[in-house]
Each structure stands twice: as structure tokens, then as C-alpha cells.
Amino acid sequence: MAPDRQGRHQGSGVHITGGAHNSVIAAGYRAQAQGSYGASPSAALPPAQEELLQAMAELRVELAELRSEMDERAVRCAELALDEAESEAAKAQPERDVLHFRIQSLATALGHVKALASGVSAVRDAFDSFVSS
């Protein structure tokens, strides 16, 4: 072990400097971490935006129910696309072009799963309502 600038010894492993507030951290063999990001409950979003977030949440539940029947890599790609879409949609002022791209990525990731077609369509429809509002 080598001493740090204050003369303390630092061992191997995870060392976090700075804040880790609202962070997702996992360490170790096959460690997994999952986080949820979005607007705070006190922030009021327009109804069309809330409906979009609700459609995404329902799709996430459907995806979780079908997880065991799907290829794990496909599930991870879909979850990543969903995380990114939800993160953008939950912003006070989401960038519509970015959100459109995220939803297209989600549709691409799940396009081959017939059991999720209605959920993907619901997200697309909610996005269209949001854009036209």
C-alpha cells in the first residue's frame, strides 16, 4: 500500500473521492447496480409528459415479466435504451430530438419481441401526444 497525499495508506479496492450522491455503485465479481433517475416528486410535469413516463414504466414492468424468455444481452440493451429514454423524458425541459432518438433506440431494441409490441406502441403514442401538446 502506498500512502496518499495526507500520509494515509490506501488499500486496493474501490476508493471514491468527491460526492457519490444519487450514484449507482457496484463492486465485485458479477456485481450489478441499477438506478432510477427522474424528476423529483415535487416537480409537476405536464400531463402528456407524465403519460409518457407512465407508458415507459409499464413497458419496464412488461420487460421484467418476459426477462426469463429473452436473450440476456437483448434485455440489457432494452433496459439501457429505456433508462436513457426515461432519463430524458423526466427532465423539466426534455430535448424532443434527443427523446425521439431514445425512443427509436428503445423500439429498435424491442422490435423483435412481439409480446412487447403493444407496450412499445404505447410509448410511441405517448411521445406523439407529448410532442403535439
N, CA, C and O of each residue as an XYZ file, in Angstrom:
532
protein
N       0.832     -1.182      0.000
C       0.000      0.000      0.000
C       0.872      1.238      0.000
O       1.881      1.321      0.700
N       0.458      2.178     -0.791
C       1.179      3.440     -0.872
C       0.392      4.518     -0.139
O      -0.837      4.540     -0.200
N       1.087      5.402      0.549
C       0.367      6.468      1.245
C      -0.175      7.500      0.256
O       0.428      7.756     -0.786
N      -1.346      8.099      0.610
C      -1.876      9.176     -0.215
C      -1.224     10.493      0.198
O      -0.267     10.496      0.972
N      -1.734     11.605     -0.312
C      -1.118     12.898     -0.033
C      -1.154     13.281      1.445
O      -0.304     14.049      1.896
N      -2.095     12.776      2.189
C      -2.170     13.084      3.617
C      -1.419     12.060      4.471
O      -1.466     12.131      5.699
N      -0.737     11.123      3.845
C       0.042     10.139      4.574
C      -0.741      8.907      4.994
O      -0.197      8.029      5.665
N      -2.024      8.826      4.606
C      -2.833      7.645      4.942
C      -2.577      6.563      3.902
O      -2.324      6.861      2.734
N      -2.644      5.334      4.323
C      -2.440      4.230      3.387
C      -3.742      3.897      2.689
O      -4.802      3.805      3.309
N      -3.633      3.720      1.387
C      -4.791      3.360      0.579
C      -4.619      1.914      0.134
O      -3.614      1.559     -0.481
N      -5.597      1.096      0.445
C      -5.557     -0.296      0.031
C      -6.152     -0.467     -1.349
O      -6.629      0.490     -1.958
N      -6.122     -1.683     -1.831
C      -6.732     -1.955     -3.126
C      -8.244     -1.948     -2.952
O      -8.754     -2.030     -1.834
N      -8.934     -1.853     -4.039
C     -10.382     -1.852     -3.978
C     -10.954     -0.531     -4.413
O     -10.271      0.286     -5.032
N     -12.197     -0.328     -4.089
C     -12.904      0.869     -4.515
C     -12.571      2.017     -3.587
O     -12.601      1.881     -2.364
N     -12.253      3.152     -4.188
C     -11.994      4.369     -3.429
C     -12.731      5.490     -4.129
O     -12.470      5.771     -5.299
N     -13.639      6.126     -3.434
C     -14.444      7.189     -4.027
C     -13.990      8.509     -3.443
O     -13.963      8.692     -2.226
N     -13.634      9.422     -4.324
C     -13.323     10.771     -3.883
C     -14.400     11.679     -4.444
O     -14.871     11.471     -5.562
N     -14.781     12.652     -3.699
C     -15.865     13.523     -4.141
C     -17.192     12.912     -3.758
O     -17.247     11.920     -3.031
N     -18.233     13.494     -4.240
C     -19.571     13.048     -3.875
C     -20.031     11.853     -4.677
O     -19.639     11.671     -5.829
N     -20.845     11.059     -4.072
C     -21.469      9.925     -4.741
C     -22.987     10.030     -4.603
O     -23.704      9.038     -4.734
N     -23.460     11.232     -4.341
C     -24.888     11.469     -4.180
C     -25.617     11.115     -5.468
O     -25.195     11.517     -6.552
N     -26.696     10.373     -5.358
C     -27.501      9.922     -6.494
C     -26.717      9.038     -7.450
O     -27.040      8.974     -8.636
N     -25.703      8.362     -6.958
C     -24.903      7.486     -7.802
C     -25.308      6.038     -7.623
O     -25.841      5.644     -6.586
N     -25.047      5.267     -8.639
C     -25.240      3.832     -8.576
C     -23.859      3.217     -8.586
O     -23.065      3.465     -9.494
N     -23.570      2.412     -7.570
C     -22.236      1.846     -7.438
C     -22.359      0.347     -7.181
O     -23.163     -0.094     -6.360
N     -21.556     -0.415     -7.888
C     -21.484     -1.854     -7.657
C     -20.025     -2.263     -7.769
O     -19.289     -1.734     -8.602
N     -19.614     -3.185     -6.947
C     -18.234     -3.652     -6.990
C     -18.217     -5.146     -6.741
O     -19.082     -5.689     -6.055
N     -17.224     -5.796     -7.306
C     -17.074     -7.219     -7.058
C     -17.446     -8.053     -8.272
O     -17.950     -7.543     -9.273
N     -17.191     -9.317     -8.158
C     -17.439    -10.260     -9.228
C     -18.919    -10.285     -9.568
O     -19.760    -10.529     -8.703
N     -19.231    -10.030    -10.836
C     -20.595    -10.039    -11.352
C     -21.536     -9.090    -10.612
O     -22.744     -9.317    -10.557
N     -20.983     -8.048    -10.057
C     -21.805     -7.069     -9.356
C     -22.688     -6.331    -10.354
O     -22.279     -6.047    -11.480
N     -23.873     -6.035     -9.930
C     -24.794     -5.279    -10.769
C     -25.398     -4.169     -9.936
O     -25.643     -4.332     -8.741
N     -25.628     -3.067    -10.563
C     -26.284     -1.952     -9.892
C     -27.313     -1.376    -10.844
O     -27.106     -1.330    -12.057
N     -28.401     -0.948    -10.287
C     -29.441     -0.353    -11.107
C     -29.953      0.875    -10.389
O     -30.157      0.853     -9.176
N     -30.157      1.926    -11.119
C     -30.645      3.157    -10.517
C     -31.819      3.692    -11.291
O     -32.030      3.351    -12.455
N     -32.563      4.515    -10.643
C     -33.683      5.182    -11.288
C     -33.435      6.667    -11.233
O     -33.055      7.219    -10.200
N     -33.652      7.288    -12.339
C     -33.456      8.726    -12.427
C     -34.747      9.341    -12.918
O     -35.482      8.738    -13.700
N     -35.005     10.507    -12.468
C     -36.199     11.183    -12.940
C     -36.435     12.437    -12.148
O     -35.644     12.826    -11.289
N     -37.529     13.048    -12.460
C     -37.875     14.284    -11.787
C     -38.255     14.004    -10.338
O     -38.767     12.933    -10.013
N     -38.003     14.956     -9.497
C     -38.378     14.791     -8.102
C     -39.893     14.803     -7.997
O     -40.565     15.413     -8.829
N     -40.442     14.136     -6.986
C     -41.890     14.073     -6.859
C     -42.539     15.454     -6.727
O     -43.714     15.617     -7.057
N     -41.797     16.432     -6.254
C     -42.381     17.754     -6.065
C     -42.454     18.540     -7.368
O     -43.161     19.545     -7.438
N     -41.743     18.104     -8.393
C     -41.752     18.826     -9.656
C     -42.949     18.381    -10.488
O     -43.062     17.211    -10.853
N     -43.830     19.312    -10.780
C     -45.015     18.990    -11.569
C     -44.656     19.006    -13.052
O     -44.117     19.989    -13.559
N     -44.954     17.928    -13.727
C     -44.699     17.824    -15.159
C     -46.027     17.930    -15.900
O     -47.074     17.620    -15.331
N     -46.002     18.357    -17.145
C     -47.236     18.411    -17.934
C     -47.865     17.015    -18.041
O     -47.147     16.015    -18.046
N     -49.193     16.942    -18.124
C     -49.872     15.632    -18.187
C     -49.360     14.728    -19.305
O     -49.203     13.526    -19.091
N     -49.098     15.272    -20.482
C     -48.616     14.435    -21.598
C     -47.248     13.842    -21.282
O     -46.948     12.716    -21.679
N     -46.425     14.596    -20.574
C     -45.099     14.099    -20.187
C     -45.242     13.020    -19.120
O     -44.524     12.020    -19.151
N     -46.158     13.212    -18.179
C     -46.430     12.185    -17.164
C     -46.938     10.899    -17.812
O     -46.557      9.802    -17.405
N     -47.802     11.039    -18.824
C     -48.317      9.865    -19.526
C     -47.197      9.121    -20.247
O     -47.194      7.891    -20.285
N     -46.259      9.851    -20.811
C     -45.112      9.229    -21.467
C     -44.280      8.445    -20.452
O     -43.892      7.305    -20.707
N     -44.011      9.058    -19.314
C     -43.251      8.368    -18.267
C     -44.006      7.141    -17.754
O     -43.396      6.114    -17.456
N     -45.329      7.248    -17.652
C     -46.144      6.110    -17.208
C     -46.079      4.973    -18.226
O     -45.966      3.807    -17.846
N     -46.149      5.303    -19.513
C     -46.059      4.275    -20.562
C     -44.707      3.571    -20.499
O     -44.625      2.358    -20.692
N     -43.641      4.338    -20.226
C     -42.310      3.742    -20.106
C     -42.231      2.832    -18.878
O     -41.640      1.754    -18.937
N     -42.823      3.267    -17.778
C     -42.811      2.447    -16.557
C     -43.562      1.138    -16.782
O     -43.124      0.082    -16.326
N     -44.696      1.206    -17.488
C     -45.461     -0.008    -17.776
C     -44.684     -0.948    -18.699
O     -44.724     -2.167    -18.533
N     -43.981     -0.372    -19.671
C     -43.152     -1.184    -20.552
C     -42.025     -1.851    -19.769
O     -41.677     -3.001    -20.035
N     -41.460     -1.135    -18.810
C     -40.402     -1.713    -17.977
C     -40.924     -2.930    -17.201
O     -40.222     -3.932    -17.067
N     -42.153     -2.836    -16.695
C     -42.759     -3.963    -15.968
C     -42.954     -5.146    -16.915
O     -42.645     -6.285    -16.563
N     -43.466     -4.875    -18.112
C     -43.663     -5.943    -19.097
C     -42.335     -6.607    -19.462
O     -42.251     -7.828    -19.587
N     -41.305     -5.787    -19.630
C     -39.977     -6.317    -19.958
C     -39.471     -7.210    -18.835
O     -38.916     -8.278    -19.095
N     -39.655     -6.791    -17.604
C     -39.212     -7.596    -16.453
C     -39.946     -8.937    -16.407
O     -39.356     -9.958    -16.056
N     -41.221     -8.932    -16.757
C     -42.005    -10.170    -16.744
C     -41.537    -11.159    -17.813
O     -41.650    -12.371    -17.633
N     -41.017    -10.645    -18.914
C     -40.563    -11.509    -20.015
C     -39.071    -11.788    -19.987
O     -38.560    -12.498    -20.853
N     -38.375    -11.249    -19.016
C     -36.916    -11.334    -18.959
C     -36.395    -12.767    -19.123
O     -35.439    -13.000    -19.863
N     -37.014    -13.708    -18.443
C     -36.519    -15.091    -18.471
C     -36.684    -15.736    -19.849
O     -36.016    -16.726    -20.147
N     -37.562    -15.189    -20.692
C     -37.800    -15.747    -22.012
C     -36.951    -15.081    -23.098
O     -36.998    -15.475    -24.263
N     -36.180    -14.074    -22.704
C     -35.406    -13.304    -23.679
C     -33.917    -13.524    -23.503
O     -33.451    -13.941    -22.443
N     -33.185    -13.235    -24.559
C     -31.732    -13.258    -24.515
C     -31.262    -12.163    -23.553
O     -31.741    -11.031    -23.619
N     -30.343    -12.493    -22.676
C     -29.890    -11.541    -21.655
C     -29.273    -10.286    -22.270
O     -29.467     -9.187    -21.751
N     -28.548    -10.435    -23.347
C     -27.948     -9.260    -23.998
C     -29.041     -8.335    -24.535
O     -28.932     -7.115    -24.417
N     -30.083     -8.904    -25.117
C     -31.197     -8.105    -25.634
C     -31.907     -7.371    -24.501
O     -32.316     -6.220    -24.655
N     -32.049     -8.045    -23.367
C     -32.687     -7.414    -22.205
C     -31.852     -6.241    -21.723
O     -32.387     -5.166    -21.451
N     -30.553     -6.439    -21.617
C     -29.680     -5.346    -21.157
C     -29.725     -4.157    -22.113
O     -29.767     -3.008    -21.674
N     -29.717     -4.430    -23.419
C     -29.804     -3.345    -24.404
C     -31.131     -2.607    -24.275
O     -31.172     -1.378    -24.333
N     -32.198     -3.350    -24.102
C     -33.517     -2.727    -23.951
C     -33.591     -1.911    -22.660
O     -34.140     -0.809    -22.653
N     -33.044     -2.445    -21.575
C     -33.052     -1.705    -20.312
C     -32.229     -0.426    -20.414
O     -32.621      0.613    -19.882
N     -31.105     -0.500    -21.088
C     -30.281      0.690    -21.276
C     -31.033      1.738    -22.097
O     -31.046      2.915    -21.738
N     -31.655      1.316    -23.189
C     -32.433      2.235    -24.016
C     -33.587      2.839    -23.214
O     -33.881      4.027    -23.343
N     -34.228      2.029    -22.398
C     -35.331      2.508    -21.569
C     -34.832      3.482    -20.505
O     -35.467      4.506    -20.253
N     -33.703      3.170    -19.883
C     -33.105      4.079    -18.894
C     -32.826      5.446    -19.517
O     -33.147      6.481    -18.934
N     -32.228      5.438    -20.702
C     -31.876      6.695    -21.360
C     -33.116      7.477    -21.769
O     -33.149      8.700    -21.635
N     -34.134      6.784    -22.266
C     -35.379      7.451    -22.661
C     -36.084      8.041    -21.437
O     -36.555      9.177    -21.479
N     -36.156      7.277    -20.360
C     -36.794      7.772    -19.134
C     -36.038      8.959    -18.554
O     -36.642      9.931    -18.099
N     -34.737      8.873    -18.576
C     -33.918      9.960    -18.048
C     -34.185     11.263    -18.803
O     -34.314     12.323    -18.190
N     -34.265     11.182    -20.117
C     -34.535     12.384    -20.919
C     -35.974     12.851    -20.714
O     -36.221     14.049    -20.570
N     -36.922     11.918    -20.700
C     -38.335     12.271    -20.562
C     -38.649     12.892    -19.205
O     -39.608     13.653    -19.081
N     -37.858     12.578    -18.196
C     -38.116     13.073    -16.847
C     -37.563     14.479    -16.608
O     -37.827     15.084    -15.569
N     -36.807     14.989    -17.557
C     -36.253     16.334    -17.396
C     -37.375     17.368    -17.452
O     -38.400     17.161    -18.101
N     -37.158     18.478    -16.761
C     -38.147     19.556    -16.784
C     -38.376     20.061    -18.210
O     -39.497     20.428    -18.565
N     -37.339     20.082    -19.013
C     -37.432     20.516    -20.408
C     -36.680     19.507    -21.289
O     -35.564     19.783    -21.727
N     -37.281     18.352    -21.546
C     -36.570     17.359    -22.367
C     -36.350     17.879    -23.778
O     -37.184     18.593    -24.335
N     -35.217     17.508    -24.339
C     -34.933     17.862    -25.730
C     -35.686     16.866    -26.607
O     -35.409     15.667    -26.580
N     -36.621     17.366    -27.369
C     -37.510     16.485    -28.132
C     -36.768     15.630    -29.144
O     -37.110     14.463    -29.332
N     -35.757     16.189    -29.798
C     -34.995     15.392    -30.767
C     -34.239     14.265    -30.073
O     -34.185     13.140    -30.570
N     -33.661     14.577    -28.931
C     -32.940     13.553    -28.164
C     -33.925     12.492    -27.687
O     -33.651     11.296    -27.786
N     -35.061     12.927    -27.173
C     -36.072     11.985    -26.693
C     -36.583     11.108    -27.838
O     -36.770      9.904    -27.661
N     -36.804     11.697    -28.991
C     -37.236     10.923    -30.161
C     -36.203      9.853    -30.503
O     -36.560      8.705    -30.770
N     -34.931     10.226    -30.494
C     -33.857      9.267    -30.770
C     -33.853      8.148    -29.724
O     -33.698      6.976    -30.067
N     -34.023      8.510    -28.454
C     -34.020      7.497    -27.382
C     -35.181      6.518    -27.551
O     -35.021      5.315    -27.344
N     -36.340      7.036    -27.926
C     -37.500      6.164    -28.105
C     -37.320      5.284    -29.346
O     -37.732      4.124    -29.343
N     -36.721      5.813    -30.382
C     -36.414      4.996    -31.561
C     -35.439      3.874    -31.193
O     -35.584      2.744    -31.658
N     -34.452      4.191    -30.361
C     -33.497      3.167    -29.905
C     -34.216      2.092    -29.103
O     -33.918      0.904    -29.233
N     -35.153      2.512    -28.284
C     -35.938      1.564    -27.496
C     -36.759      0.664    -28.415
O     -36.800     -0.552    -28.228
N     -37.406      1.261    -29.398
C     -38.210      0.481    -30.341
C     -37.342     -0.502    -31.124
O     -37.756     -1.629    -31.394
N     -36.145     -0.068    -31.482
C     -35.219     -0.963    -32.191
C     -34.798     -2.126    -31.303
O     -34.742     -3.271    -31.751
N     -34.504     -1.825    -30.046
C     -34.059     -2.868    -29.116
C     -35.151     -3.900    -28.839
O     -34.853     -5.069    -28.592
N     -36.409     -3.474    -28.880
C     -37.511     -4.377    -28.540
C     -38.376     -4.757    -29.739
O     -39.371     -5.465    -29.586
N     -38.008     -4.296    -30.912
C     -38.831     -4.525    -32.093
C     -39.089     -5.978    -32.426
O     -40.106     -6.304    -33.039
N     -38.189     -6.849    -32.035
C     -38.331     -8.268    -32.363
C     -39.166     -9.043    -31.333
O     -39.429    -10.230    -31.525
N     -39.576     -8.394    -30.262
C     -40.320     -9.073    -29.194
C     -41.811     -8.770    -29.354
O     -42.288     -7.716    -28.933
N     -42.534     -9.700    -29.966
C     -43.952     -9.476    -30.248
C     -44.765     -9.217    -28.987
O     -45.713     -8.433    -29.012
N     -44.409     -9.858    -27.900
C     -45.162     -9.697    -26.653
C     -45.058     -8.284    -26.086
O     -45.864     -7.894    -25.240
N     -44.073     -7.516    -26.544
C     -43.902     -6.148    -26.049
C     -44.338     -5.100    -27.075
O     -44.173     -3.902    -26.846
N     -44.888     -5.542    -28.192
C     -45.259     -4.611    -29.265
C     -46.271     -3.572    -28.797
O     -46.154     -2.398    -29.148
N     -47.258     -3.985    -28.013
C     -48.261     -3.007    -27.563
C     -47.651     -2.003    -26.590
O     -48.029     -0.831    -26.589
N     -46.714     -2.455    -25.767
C     -46.040     -1.542    -24.838
C     -45.172     -0.535    -25.565
O     -45.137      0.641    -25.202
N     -44.470     -0.995    -26.592
C     -43.646     -0.095    -27.395
C     -44.545      0.899    -28.128
O     -44.222      2.084    -28.206
N     -45.663      0.430    -28.660
C     -46.614      1.321    -29.338
C     -47.183      2.351    -28.379
O     -47.376      3.509    -28.750
N     -47.451      1.939    -27.154
C     -47.978      2.875    -26.157
C     -46.971      3.984    -25.863
O     -47.344      5.145    -25.696
N     -45.686      3.612    -25.801
C     -44.648      4.622    -25.579
C     -44.581      5.570    -26.771
O     -44.498      6.785    -26.593
N     -44.616      5.026    -27.974
C     -44.583      5.883    -29.174
C     -45.790      6.815    -29.225
O     -45.651      8.000    -29.529
N     -46.977      6.278    -28.928
C     -48.190      7.098    -28.937
C     -48.115      8.202    -27.889
O     -48.502      9.342    -28.145
N     -47.614      7.852    -26.706
C     -47.475      8.851    -25.639
C     -46.463      9.922    -26.033
O     -46.642     11.096    -25.708
N     -45.404      9.523    -26.731
C     -44.433     10.501    -27.221
C     -45.093     11.437    -28.227
O     -44.898     12.650    -28.164
N     -45.873     10.883    -29.155
C     -46.556     11.711    -30.145
C     -47.492     12.712    -29.469
O     -47.563     13.871    -29.879
N     -48.205     12.274    -28.444
C     -49.083     13.176    -27.684
C     -48.276     14.261    -26.990
O     -48.670     15.427    -26.973
N     -47.154     13.870    -26.424
C     -46.285     14.834    -25.745
C     -45.767     15.894    -26.715
O     -45.761     17.083    -26.398
N     -45.336     15.460    -27.886
C     -44.781     16.395    -28.875
C     -45.870     17.351    -29.374
O     -45.599     18.527    -29.617
N     -47.074     16.856    -29.524
C     -48.149     17.703    -30.047
C     -48.798     18.571    -28.967
O     -49.639     19.415    -29.274
N     -48.417     18.370    -27.718
C     -49.031     19.174    -26.629
C     -48.365     20.520    -26.470
O     -48.760     21.306    -25.608
